[in-house]
Amino acid sequence: MDTAICLDDLSVNFDDRFHLHHINWTIEPNQHWVITGTNGSGKSALAAVLAGVGDIEQGTLSGVPSRVGLVSFEAQAELIAKELKKDDADIMDVISLGTPVQEMIFEECADPELAADLVEKFGLSHLLDRAFRKLSTGETRKVMLIRALSSKPDLLILDEPFDGLDVDTLAMLQQHLASIIDTTPMVMVLNRFDEMPDFITHVAYLEKTADDCGQLAFKVDRQDKSAFSELYQLLHLKTTDLQVPAPDSASKLPSLDPTQPLVKLTDATIKYDETVIVDKLNWTIEPGKHWQLSGPNGSGKTGVLSLITGDHPQCYSNDIFVFGFQRGNGESIWQIKQFIGYVSTSLQWEYRVSVSCKNVIISGFYDSIGMYSKSTDNQKKIADEWLALLGMKDRADQPFNKLSYGDQRLLLIARAMVKHPPLLILDEPCLGLDDMNRQLVLALIEKICAGHETTVLYVNHHAEDQISGIENYLALEKNH
């Protein structure tokens, strides 16, 4: 491949089943890319575009070489479907035995010597006379790989090439791919970062939009260690099966009545002199019903939150029911606060002590900034599980104040969650974060929303910033 492949504002329709929207991407001749992302984001679709699949609706695709080697489940299924058609008695006068593997590999082979070598290495020599359609799925995939590799492609596209391969075959394939990197640019689709070959230079990350289309969210140079690490964390949070770790039984909060709301504000009003900030707000937060609270500066978001947390001086002049308490009946502020996990930018500013990532999480058991008590073995175990969920297992002993702003925010959310509070308030959790770190925080919030014990209250300026799992919205407006 002598020239760059350019996708310029490209939108592609795949038989109205799926769309890629506004893709901007350049593949230079000396680059090897991995396409990754969430399920349904269009990873395979984007790879297929380079092989000429899909109807271009907008933008341009240029620089794609004429010889493209493609291995994908879709191409595999298409080839098998063609073979099965030969069984159709209405078309054929005789019963077809199907195309033998030998013919499938060697009939249009550009490098028969390489093909023969790969047949032996893939362990297919004894299957050369067998009909292609009689092979197992794994054997069919090996044939597809041999065909693509021996076609002398100017671009090699491999969609999940390592799926279903045994350890020895996987090592052999990786070794062969490494041997052709100077002559053959590669684009791979991979779900797992730990399968990524060392020669990969760049990563493209796709996400599914609200209208179920695919968009290219991030392009990362592997040499950019920081961005690559953040992308790894994002993929880990989006695709891992890990769940929110269980609470510590020794730190268990008192049980709440599940039939009662967590919070109920009745005609809540906040005013200073004659200026009304919040006017007769009625709002009920039921257990398990996640909320997004949005509004511009001065609309009263912070005031409403402080009514809930008990920090506002006008708590007792309002009708407020929280966690089984009617405010003003002798309850202490700590009886209220024990049921709330709270993360804000100001908390992050306050957390300036030099403490390890692991101890930041453990400090959530003690509601402290820093560690001043001896932690239990179970608390340490839970902290390790949170670090694993965040994709930060290898950073347990790193100082909190040496981390990126985004990683600090993730740890503070984990700190707020260790006791599984009935209500987690995230006050502008993405403030000050770049887009990658913002996506990391949102992915963690989605993970928490998918649990059942904690109700999330996500506070931000923009109502259009929507999170999967949050289906209830309250937008405050400026009254003055």
Salt bridges, closest charged atoms under 4 A:
ASP9 OD1 - HIS22 ND1 2.90
ASP15 OD2 - ARG17 NH2 3.67
GLU83 OE2 - LYS86 NZ 3.06
ASP87 OD1 - ARG133 NH2 2.89
ASP117 OD2 - LYS121 NZ 3.25
ASP154 OD2 - ARG67 NE 3.39
ASP194 OD2 - ARG192 NH2 2.74
GLU207 OE2 - LYS238 NZ 3.94
ASP221 OD2 - HIS202 NE2 3.70
ASP311 OD2 - LYS337 NZ 2.87
GLU331 OE2 - ARG327 NE 2.47
ASP367 OD2 - LYS419 NZ 3.00
ASP384 OD1 - LYS358 NZ 3.19
GLU385 OE2 - LYS381 NZ 2.85
ASP407 OD2 - ARG395 NH1 2.60
GLU428 OE2 - HIS461 ND1 2.57
ASP435 OD1 - ARG438 NH1 3.59
GLU446 OE1 - LYS238 NZ 3.57
GLU453 OE1 - HIS420 ND1 2.86
GLU464 OE2 - HIS462 ND1 3.73
ASP465 OD1 - ARG438 NH2 3.21
